[in-house]
Amino acid sequence: MTTVEIEYCVPCGHLDRASDLAEHLLRTFRERLDRVALVTGDNGVFVVRVDGERVFDIAEEEFDPDEVARRVRERVR
């Protein structure tokens, strides 16, 4: 099974974005995901990892939930 981790900046107010993305991924992939974890962070972080591999970093590109889902899909087992 596949595990997704969403690390988000608490002081920056990224909780809504992180929880919306988690819901989007759970609705899209359902039982194909073993776990979607929200991990608190700071310093502007918003990073998505699939089985430990970073697939999205807001520091490097603009956030697009559909693009993140596409990258997750490529790694779902």
Phi and psi restraints in degrees (range 20) as a CNS / XPLOR table:
assign (resid 1 and name C) (resid 2 and name N)
       (resid 2 and name CA) (resid 2 and name C) 1.0 -109.7 20.0 2
assign (resid 2 and name N) (resid 2 and name CA)
       (resid 2 and name C) (resid 3 and name N) 1.0 138.7 20.0 2
assign (resid 2 and name C) (resid 3 and name N)
       (resid 3 and name CA) (resid 3 and name C) 1.0 -115.5 20.0 2
assign (resid 3 and name N) (resid 3 and name CA)
       (resid 3 and name C) (resid 4 and name N) 1.0 131.7 20.0 2
assign (resid 3 and name C) (resid 4 and name N)
       (resid 4 and name CA) (resid 4 and name C) 1.0 -114.5 20.0 2
assign (resid 4 and name N) (resid 4 and name CA)
       (resid 4 and name C) (resid 5 and name N) 1.0 135.4 20.0 2
assign (resid 4 and name C) (resid 5 and name N)
       (resid 5 and name CA) (resid 5 and name C) 1.0 -122.2 20.0 2
assign (resid 5 and name N) (resid 5 and name CA)
       (resid 5 and name C) (resid 6 and name N) 1.0 127.7 20.0 2
assign (resid 5 and name C) (resid 6 and name N)
       (resid 6 and name CA) (resid 6 and name C) 1.0 -114.4 20.0 2
assign (resid 6 and name N) (resid 6 and name CA)
       (resid 6 and name C) (resid 7 and name N) 1.0 108.9 20.0 2
assign (resid 6 and name C) (resid 7 and name N)
       (resid 7 and name CA) (resid 7 and name C) 1.0 -96.6 20.0 2
assign (resid 7 and name N) (resid 7 and name CA)
       (resid 7 and name C) (resid 8 and name N) 1.0 126.7 20.0 2
assign (resid 7 and name C) (resid 8 and name N)
       (resid 8 and name CA) (resid 8 and name C) 1.0 -134.5 20.0 2
assign (resid 8 and name N) (resid 8 and name CA)
       (resid 8 and name C) (resid 9 and name N) 1.0 151.6 20.0 2
assign (resid 8 and name C) (resid 9 and name N)
       (resid 9 and name CA) (resid 9 and name C) 1.0 -80.5 20.0 2
assign (resid 9 and name N) (resid 9 and name CA)
       (resid 9 and name C) (resid 10 and name N) 1.0 118.7 20.0 2
assign (resid 9 and name C) (resid 10 and name N)
       (resid 10 and name CA) (resid 10 and name C) 1.0 -69.5 20.0 2
assign (resid 10 and name N) (resid 10 and name CA)
       (resid 10 and name C) (resid 11 and name N) 1.0 -52.1 20.0 2
assign (resid 10 and name C) (resid 11 and name N)
       (resid 11 and name CA) (resid 11 and name C) 1.0 -60.6 20.0 2
assign (resid 11 and name N) (resid 11 and name CA)
       (resid 11 and name C) (resid 12 and name N) 1.0 -25.9 20.0 2
assign (resid 11 and name C) (resid 12 and name N)
       (resid 12 and name CA) (resid 12 and name C) 1.0 -79.8 20.0 2
assign (resid 12 and name N) (resid 12 and name CA)
       (resid 12 and name C) (resid 13 and name N) 1.0 -12.0 20.0 2
assign (resid 12 and name C) (resid 13 and name N)
       (resid 13 and name CA) (resid 13 and name C) 1.0 81.4 20.0 2
assign (resid 13 and name N) (resid 13 and name CA)
       (resid 13 and name C) (resid 14 and name N) 1.0 29.1 20.0 2
assign (resid 13 and name C) (resid 14 and name N)
       (resid 14 and name CA) (resid 14 and name C) 1.0 -83.7 20.0 2
assign (resid 14 and name N) (resid 14 and name CA)
       (resid 14 and name C) (resid 15 and name N) 1.0 4.9 20.0 2
assign (resid 14 and name C) (resid 15 and name N)
       (resid 15 and name CA) (resid 15 and name C) 1.0 -59.1 20.0 2
assign (resid 15 and name N) (resid 15 and name CA)
       (resid 15 and name C) (resid 16 and name N) 1.0 -45.9 20.0 2
assign (resid 15 and name C) (resid 16 and name N)
       (resid 16 and name CA) (resid 16 and name C) 1.0 -60.3 20.0 2
assign (resid 16 and name N) (resid 16 and name CA)
       (resid 16 and name C) (resid 17 and name N) 1.0 -44.0 20.0 2
assign (resid 16 and name C) (resid 17 and name N)
       (resid 17 and name CA) (resid 17 and name C) 1.0 -61.6 20.0 2
assign (resid 17 and name N) (resid 17 and name CA)
       (resid 17 and name C) (resid 18 and name N) 1.0 -44.2 20.0 2
assign (resid 17 and name C) (resid 18 and name N)
       (resid 18 and name CA) (resid 18 and name C) 1.0 -65.6 20.0 2
assign (resid 18 and name N) (resid 18 and name CA)
       (resid 18 and name C) (resid 19 and name N) 1.0 -45.0 20.0 2
assign (resid 18 and name C) (resid 19 and name N)
       (resid 19 and name CA) (resid 19 and name C) 1.0 -69.7 20.0 2
assign (resid 19 and name N) (resid 19 and name CA)
       (resid 19 and name C) (resid 20 and name N) 1.0 -36.0 20.0 2
assign (resid 19 and name C) (resid 20 and name N)
       (resid 20 and name CA) (resid 20 and name C) 1.0 -63.7 20.0 2
assign (resid 20 and name N) (resid 20 and name CA)
       (resid 20 and name C) (resid 21 and name N) 1.0 -42.0 20.0 2
assign (resid 20 and name C) (resid 21 and name N)
       (resid 21 and name CA) (resid 21 and name C) 1.0 -66.1 20.0 2
assign (resid 21 and name N) (resid 21 and name CA)
       (resid 21 and name C) (resid 22 and name N) 1.0 -42.0 20.0 2
assign (resid 21 and name C) (resid 22 and name N)
       (resid 22 and name CA) (resid 22 and name C) 1.0 -58.7 20.0 2
assign (resid 22 and name N) (resid 22 and name CA)
       (resid 22 and name C) (resid 23 and name N) 1.0 -45.3 20.0 2
assign (resid 22 and name C) (resid 23 and name N)
       (resid 23 and name CA) (resid 23 and name C) 1.0 -63.1 20.0 2
assign (resid 23 and name N) (resid 23 and name CA)
       (resid 23 and name C) (resid 24 and name N) 1.0 -42.8 20.0 2
assign (resid 23 and name C) (resid 24 and name N)
       (resid 24 and name CA) (resid 24 and name C) 1.0 -58.7 20.0 2
assign (resid 24 and name N) (resid 24 and name CA)
       (resid 24 and name C) (resid 25 and name N) 1.0 -45.6 20.0 2
assign (resid 24 and name C) (resid 25 and name N)
       (resid 25 and name CA) (resid 25 and name C) 1.0 -68.1 20.0 2
assign (resid 25 and name N) (resid 25 and name CA)
       (resid 25 and name C) (resid 26 and name N) 1.0 -41.3 20.0 2
assign (resid 25 and name C) (resid 26 and name N)
       (resid 26 and name CA) (resid 26 and name C) 1.0 -64.9 20.0 2
assign (resid 26 and name N) (resid 26 and name CA)
       (resid 26 and name C) (resid 27 and name N) 1.0 -39.6 20.0 2
assign (resid 26 and name C) (resid 27 and name N)
       (resid 27 and name CA) (resid 27 and name C) 1.0 -69.2 20.0 2
assign (resid 27 and name N) (resid 27 and name CA)
       (resid 27 and name C) (resid 28 and name N) 1.0 -35.6 20.0 2
assign (resid 27 and name C) (resid 28 and name N)
       (resid 28 and name CA) (resid 28 and name C) 1.0 -72.9 20.0 2
assign (resid 28 and name N) (resid 28 and name CA)
       (resid 28 and name C) (resid 29 and name N) 1.0 -45.7 20.0 2
assign (resid 28 and name C) (resid 29 and name N)
       (resid 29 and name CA) (resid 29 and name C) 1.0 -103.9 20.0 2
assign (resid 29 and name N) (resid 29 and name CA)
       (resid 29 and name C) (resid 30 and name N) 1.0 -14.7 20.0 2
assign (resid 29 and name C) (resid 30 and name N)
       (resid 30 and name CA) (resid 30 and name C) 1.0 46.2 20.0 2
assign (resid 30 and name N) (resid 30 and name CA)
       (resid 30 and name C) (resid 31 and name N) 1.0 -123.0 20.0 2
assign (resid 30 and name C) (resid 31 and name N)
       (resid 31 and name CA) (resid 31 and name C) 1.0 -73.4 20.0 2
assign (resid 31 and name N) (resid 31 and name CA)
       (resid 31 and name C) (resid 32 and name N) 1.0 -4.9 20.0 2
assign (resid 31 and name C) (resid 32 and name N)
       (resid 32 and name CA) (resid 32 and name C) 1.0 -75.5 20.0 2
assign (resid 32 and name N) (resid 32 and name CA)
       (resid 32 and name C) (resid 33 and name N) 1.0 -12.5 20.0 2
assign (resid 32 and name C) (resid 33 and name N)
       (resid 33 and name CA) (resid 33 and name C) 1.0 -103.1 20.0 2
assign (resid 33 and name N) (resid 33 and name CA)
       (resid 33 and name C) (resid 34 and name N) 1.0 131.7 20.0 2
assign (resid 33 and name C) (resid 34 and name N)
       (resid 34 and name CA) (resid 34 and name C) 1.0 -77.3 20.0 2
assign (resid 34 and name N) (resid 34 and name CA)
       (resid 34 and name C) (resid 35 and name N) 1.0 -37.1 20.0 2
assign (resid 34 and name C) (resid 35 and name N)
       (resid 35 and name CA) (resid 35 and name C) 1.0 -161.7 20.0 2
assign (resid 35 and name N) (resid 35 and name CA)
       (resid 35 and name C) (resid 36 and name N) 1.0 143.8 20.0 2
assign (resid 35 and name C) (resid 36 and name N)
       (resid 36 and name CA) (resid 36 and name C) 1.0 -122.9 20.0 2
assign (resid 36 and name N) (resid 36 and name CA)
       (resid 36 and name C) (resid 37 and name N) 1.0 115.3 20.0 2
assign (resid 36 and name C) (resid 37 and name N)
       (resid 37 and name CA) (resid 37 and name C) 1.0 -110.6 20.0 2
assign (resid 37 and name N) (resid 37 and name CA)
       (resid 37 and name C) (resid 38 and name N) 1.0 137.2 20.0 2
assign (resid 37 and name C) (resid 38 and name N)
       (resid 38 and name CA) (resid 38 and name C) 1.0 -99.2 20.0 2
assign (resid 38 and name N) (resid 38 and name CA)
       (resid 38 and name C) (resid 39 and name N) 1.0 125.2 20.0 2
assign (resid 38 and name C) (resid 39 and name N)
       (resid 39 and name CA) (resid 39 and name C) 1.0 -120.0 20.0 2
assign (resid 39 and name N) (resid 39 and name CA)
       (resid 39 and name C) (resid 40 and name N) 1.0 123.9 20.0 2
assign (resid 39 and name C) (resid 40 and name N)
       (resid 40 and name CA) (resid 40 and name C) 1.0 -74.6 20.0 2
assign (resid 40 and name N) (resid 40 and name CA)
       (resid 40 and name C) (resid 41 and name N) 1.0 146.8 20.0 2
assign (resid 40 and name C) (resid 41 and name N)
       (resid 41 and name CA) (resid 41 and name C) 1.0 -151.4 20.0 2
assign (resid 41 and name N) (resid 41 and name CA)
       (resid 41 and name C) (resid 42 and name N) 1.0 -168.1 20.0 2
assign (resid 41 and name C) (resid 42 and name N)
       (resid 42 and name CA) (resid 42 and name C) 1.0 -150.1 20.0 2
assign (resid 42 and name N) (resid 42 and name CA)
       (resid 42 and name C) (resid 43 and name N) 1.0 -168.8 20.0 2
assign (resid 42 and name C) (resid 43 and name N)
       (resid 43 and name CA) (resid 43 and name C) 1.0 59.3 20.0 2
assign (resid 43 and name N) (resid 43 and name CA)
       (resid 43 and name C) (resid 44 and name N) 1.0 32.6 20.0 2
assign (resid 43 and name C) (resid 44 and name N)
       (resid 44 and name CA) (resid 44 and name C) 1.0 79.5 20.0 2
assign (resid 44 and name N) (resid 44 and name CA)
       (resid 44 and name C) (resid 45 and name N) 1.0 7.9 20.0 2
assign (resid 44 and name C) (resid 45 and name N)
       (resid 45 and name CA) (resid 45 and name C) 1.0 -65.4 20.0 2
assign (resid 45 and name N) (resid 45 and name CA)
       (resid 45 and name C) (resid 46 and name N) 1.0 138.3 20.0 2
assign (resid 45 and name C) (resid 46 and name N)
       (resid 46 and name CA) (resid 46 and name C) 1.0 -153.0 20.0 2
assign (resid 46 and name N) (resid 46 and name CA)
       (resid 46 and name C) (resid 47 and name N) 1.0 95.0 20.0 2
assign (resid 46 and name C) (resid 47 and name N)
       (resid 47 and name CA) (resid 47 and name C) 1.0 -126.4 20.0 2
assign (resid 47 and name N) (resid 47 and name CA)
       (resid 47 and name C) (resid 48 and name N) 1.0 138.8 20.0 2
assign (resid 47 and name C) (resid 48 and name N)
       (resid 48 and name CA) (resid 48 and name C) 1.0 -115.6 20.0 2
assign (resid 48 and name N) (resid 48 and name CA)
       (resid 48 and name C) (resid 49 and name N) 1.0 129.5 20.0 2
assign (resid 48 and name C) (resid 49 and name N)
       (resid 49 and name CA) (resid 49 and name C) 1.0 -122.8 20.0 2
assign (resid 49 and name N) (resid 49 and name CA)
       (resid 49 and name C) (resid 50 and name N) 1.0 142.3 20.0 2
assign (resid 49 and name C) (resid 50 and name N)
       (resid 50 and name CA) (resid 50 and name C) 1.0 -118.6 20.0 2
assign (resid 50 and name N) (resid 50 and name CA)
       (resid 50 and name C) (resid 51 and name N) 1.0 118.1 20.0 2
assign (resid 50 and name C) (resid 51 and name N)
       (resid 51 and name CA) (resid 51 and name C) 1.0 49.3 20.0 2
assign (resid 51 and name N) (resid 51 and name CA)
       (resid 51 and name C) (resid 52 and name N) 1.0 41.5 20.0 2
assign (resid 51 and name C) (resid 52 and name N)
       (resid 52 and name CA) (resid 52 and name C) 1.0 86.2 20.0 2
assign (resid 52 and name N) (resid 52 and name CA)
       (resid 52 and name C) (resid 53 and name N) 1.0 -9.7 20.0 2
assign (resid 52 and name C) (resid 53 and name N)
       (resid 53 and name CA) (resid 53 and name C) 1.0 -97.2 20.0 2
assign (resid 53 and name N) (resid 53 and name CA)
       (resid 53 and name C) (resid 54 and name N) 1.0 125.6 20.0 2
assign (resid 53 and name C) (resid 54 and name N)
       (resid 54 and name CA) (resid 54 and name C) 1.0 -68.8 20.0 2
assign (resid 54 and name N) (resid 54 and name CA)
       (resid 54 and name C) (resid 55 and name N) 1.0 127.5 20.0 2
assign (resid 54 and name C) (resid 55 and name N)
       (resid 55 and name CA) (resid 55 and name C) 1.0 -115.8 20.0 2
assign (resid 55 and name N) (resid 55 and name CA)
       (resid 55 and name C) (resid 56 and name N) 1.0 -13.6 20.0 2
assign (resid 55 and name C) (resid 56 and name N)
       (resid 56 and name CA) (resid 56 and name C) 1.0 -154.5 20.0 2
assign (resid 56 and name N) (resid 56 and name CA)
       (resid 56 and name C) (resid 57 and name N) 1.0 139.0 20.0 2
assign (resid 56 and name C) (resid 57 and name N)
       (resid 57 and name CA) (resid 57 and name C) 1.0 -141.9 20.0 2
assign (resid 57 and name N) (resid 57 and name CA)
       (resid 57 and name C) (resid 58 and name N) 1.0 117.5 20.0 2
assign (resid 57 and name C) (resid 58 and name N)
       (resid 58 and name CA) (resid 58 and name C) 1.0 -63.0 20.0 2
assign (resid 58 and name N) (resid 58 and name CA)
       (resid 58 and name C) (resid 59 and name N) 1.0 -20.6 20.0 2
assign (resid 58 and name C) (resid 59 and name N)
       (resid 59 and name CA) (resid 59 and name C) 1.0 -69.6 20.0 2
assign (resid 59 and name N) (resid 59 and name CA)
       (resid 59 and name C) (resid 60 and name N) 1.0 -18.1 20.0 2
assign (resid 59 and name C) (resid 60 and name N)
       (resid 60 and name CA) (resid 60 and name C) 1.0 -108.9 20.0 2
assign (resid 60 and name N) (resid 60 and name CA)
       (resid 60 and name C) (resid 61 and name N) 1.0 -19.6 20.0 2
assign (resid 60 and name C) (resid 61 and name N)
       (resid 61 and name CA) (resid 61 and name C) 1.0 -159.7 20.0 2
assign (resid 61 and name N) (resid 61 and name CA)
       (resid 61 and name C) (resid 62 and name N) 1.0 166.8 20.0 2
assign (resid 61 and name C) (resid 62 and name N)
       (resid 62 and name CA) (resid 62 and name C) 1.0 -75.4 20.0 2
assign (resid 62 and name N) (resid 62 and name CA)
       (resid 62 and name C) (resid 63 and name N) 1.0 143.3 20.0 2
assign (resid 62 and name C) (resid 63 and name N)
       (resid 63 and name CA) (resid 63 and name C) 1.0 -74.2 20.0 2
assign (resid 63 and name N) (resid 63 and name CA)
       (resid 63 and name C) (resid 64 and name N) 1.0 128.0 20.0 2
assign (resid 63 and name C) (resid 64 and name N)
       (resid 64 and name CA) (resid 64 and name C) 1.0 -141.5 20.0 2
assign (resid 64 and name N) (resid 64 and name CA)
       (resid 64 and name C) (resid 65 and name N) 1.0 106.3 20.0 2
assign (resid 64 and name C) (resid 65 and name N)
       (resid 65 and name CA) (resid 65 and name C) 1.0 -59.0 20.0 2
assign (resid 65 and name N) (resid 65 and name CA)
       (resid 65 and name C) (resid 66 and name N) 1.0 -33.4 20.0 2
assign (resid 65 and name C) (resid 66 and name N)
       (resid 66 and name CA) (resid 66 and name C) 1.0 -68.9 20.0 2
assign (resid 66 and name N) (resid 66 and name CA)
       (resid 66 and name C) (resid 67 and name N) 1.0 -35.8 20.0 2
assign (resid 66 and name C) (resid 67 and name N)
       (resid 67 and name CA) (resid 67 and name C) 1.0 -68.8 20.0 2
assign (resid 67 and name N) (resid 67 and name CA)
       (resid 67 and name C) (resid 68 and name N) 1.0 -40.5 20.0 2
assign (resid 67 and name C) (resid 68 and name N)
       (resid 68 and name CA) (resid 68 and name C) 1.0 -61.7 20.0 2
assign (resid 68 and name N) (resid 68 and name CA)
       (resid 68 and name C) (resid 69 and name N) 1.0 -43.7 20.0 2
assign (resid 68 and name C) (resid 69 and name N)
       (resid 69 and name CA) (resid 69 and name C) 1.0 -61.7 20.0 2
assign (resid 69 and name N) (resid 69 and name CA)
       (resid 69 and name C) (resid 70 and name N) 1.0 -38.7 20.0 2
assign (resid 69 and name C) (resid 70 and name N)
       (resid 70 and name CA) (resid 70 and name C) 1.0 -62.1 20.0 2
assign (resid 70 and name N) (resid 70 and name CA)
       (resid 70 and name C) (resid 71 and name N) 1.0 -42.1 20.0 2
assign (resid 70 and name C) (resid 71 and name N)
       (resid 71 and name CA) (resid 71 and name C) 1.0 -68.1 20.0 2
assign (resid 71 and name N) (resid 71 and name CA)
       (resid 71 and name C) (resid 72 and name N) 1.0 -35.6 20.0 2
assign (resid 71 and name C) (resid 72 and name N)
       (resid 72 and name CA) (resid 72 and name C) 1.0 -66.0 20.0 2
assign (resid 72 and name N) (resid 72 and name CA)
       (resid 72 and name C) (resid 73 and name N) 1.0 -44.2 20.0 2
assign (resid 72 and name C) (resid 73 and name N)
       (resid 73 and name CA) (resid 73 and name C) 1.0 -55.2 20.0 2
assign (resid 73 and name N) (resid 73 and name CA)
       (resid 73 and name C) (resid 74 and name N) 1.0 -38.4 20.0 2
assign (resid 73 and name C) (resid 74 and name N)
       (resid 74 and name CA) (resid 74 and name C) 1.0 -62.5 20.0 2
assign (resid 74 and name N) (resid 74 and name CA)
       (resid 74 and name C) (resid 75 and name N) 1.0 -20.5 20.0 2
assign (resid 74 and name C) (resid 75 and name N)
       (resid 75 and name CA) (resid 75 and name C) 1.0 -112.6 20.0 2
assign (resid 75 and name N) (resid 75 and name CA)
       (resid 75 and name C) (resid 76 and name N) 1.0 -3.6 20.0 2
assign (resid 75 and name C) (resid 76 and name N)
       (resid 76 and name CA) (resid 76 and name C) 1.0 -69.2 20.0 2
assign (resid 76 and name N) (resid 76 and name CA)
       (resid 76 and name C) (resid 77 and name N) 1.0 132.1 20.0 2
